Amino acid sequence: MNSNLEASYDLIAYPAVSHFHTRIDRLHSIGVLLGMTPPPVETCRVLELGCGPGMNLVSLAYRNPGARFLGIDLSRDQIRQAQKTAATLGIENIEFRHQDLTEFDPESGLFDFILVHGVFAWVPAEVQQKILQICRDHLSPAGIAYLSYNTLPGWYQNLWVRDMMKFASENEEEKNKISKARAFATLIAQSPMLDTGRKASLQKSLQDMEKESDSYLRHEFLEITNQPIYFQEFMDLASAHGLQYLADAEINALIQDEWPAALPFTTVEDNPVWKEQMSDFLRTRTFRKSLLCRKDISLDPTTAPLRLGDMWAVSFLRQDPTPGPSPVPGATRYIDIGGKGGLFIAPSAMNTALLAMEASYPHGIQVKALMERGREAGYQDDDHHFAKRLLELWKKGHIDLLQSLAKMAKSRGDQPIVSPVARYQALSTDCLTNLDHYPVNVHKDFCRLIPHIDGTRTVAELASMALQDGIIPASPQVDPSLQLSNATTQVHRFLDWCLQHGLLLG
């Protein structure tokens, strides 16, 4: 089984991308806010099981030069790629090993963070047990483990699609599998024999697939093993290995404070696992990013407001340019970065804080400084009350709360510099990792300019290069000096975009 799995990932590599929710300082902050005292990120040890081509771990190692990182993967080819990436970038606080998880070295020591993204549901049951055993035996006393996996009941729809795609591609050559599987699913979706509900559901799945790469679909829908699991079943397995549920790394998935006060079940009381499983039934959730810690740790989220002062807050909310009528006189309507949602905040210390964070984005502001700004604006909110309101926004995913901030530029400067990790990625992809460990899609033409934004060139020199390389089209009918001026303006705009998206180093 494992040899077949290795061959599959050697043949079709998983995309070399970062996973924002594995950012270790975010995991550390979540632990702190829920009552833990995790080891300091600056000197921690991190293990990633199933690291693939290593870009996730390389980005983390670059951001945290004082920490140590170990990545393990079954695919020899992907480990070679990971080793090459780390060597090219000169990142020395990282090691990659080609190894079967079932043969994990018991002498590897303890790790403060163990990351297992996109592995658990895609391996046989005995390997799942080994993953949890590694977490049990190698997680430091106050460490945090991150495991992501497909979940039921939400994945039942995808299982139907997966089965039809596997059926259609079973006897095809590897190079034809995805195209045949897509074509067959499309044919089924067009069939008059399919009832209306199923047809709409399948068409929605096909629309979602159009956004995904062939390599993702190959491993998600045609892999030998992909067994989604109910959250409660996952926690039964974790509990048997001495681990307890901490939270979901995707904080806006937290539901406990939103749960109705009166329910016809006694089991819901003080049972976060039961609540989370019930939420999966209600939301038909398909994917989880669960954080685990040792059972002997006493969690106390009620102390979170007391732990906020020295943290940094980053807001993902923006003032709505077309707010419409407000239910509260003078309230500001906010939407998220993607333009969705609608949140009205009345004139208050919190509104002052959100406006300040919006102006500061992508940089954060320390929470105690936000409290002071509220007082300066004439609001006398109690610090504890303000902290509780801030936590409510955090739990809904409207803001991030962090122990420290990345070293991002606050202006583009005369000789701007994009992070070395993003410059390296730009040689082969337009999906780059920013300094917040977040994947950012860059326009494919301007992405060609990224490797040259290394701090050695002025904006004018970058504009000239963009013209020479055809990144910005040149016209023989236009005066060269005017073309250079126009190109410089476009490069300025692109650099401002890079600044806003956290790609420029401070």
Secondary structure, 3 states (H helix, E strand, C coil): CHHHHHHHHHHCCCCCCCCHHHCHHHHHHHHHHCCCCCCCHHHCEEEEECCCCCHHHHHHHHHCCCCEEEEEECCHHHHHHHHHHHHHHCCCCEEEEECCHHHCCCCCCCEEEEEECCCHHHCCHHHHHHHHHHHHHHEEEEEEEEEEEEEECCCHHHHHHHHHHHHHHCCCCHHHHHHHHHHHHHHHHCCCCCCHHHHHHHHHHHHHHHCCCHHHHHHHHCCCCCCCEEHHHHHHHHHHCCEEEEEECCHHHCCHHHCCCCCCCCCCCCCHHHHHHHHHHHHCCCEEEEEEEECCCCCCHHHHHHHCCCCEEEECEEECCCCCCCCCCCCEEEEECCCCCCEEECCCHHHHHHHHHHHHCCCCEEHHHHHHHHHHCCCCCCHHHHHHHHHHHHHCCCEEEECCCCCECCCCCCCCEECHHHHHHCCCCCEEECCCCCEEECCHHHHCCHHHCECCCCHHHHHHHHHHCCCCCCCCCCCHHHHHHHHHHHHHHHHHHHHHCCCEEC
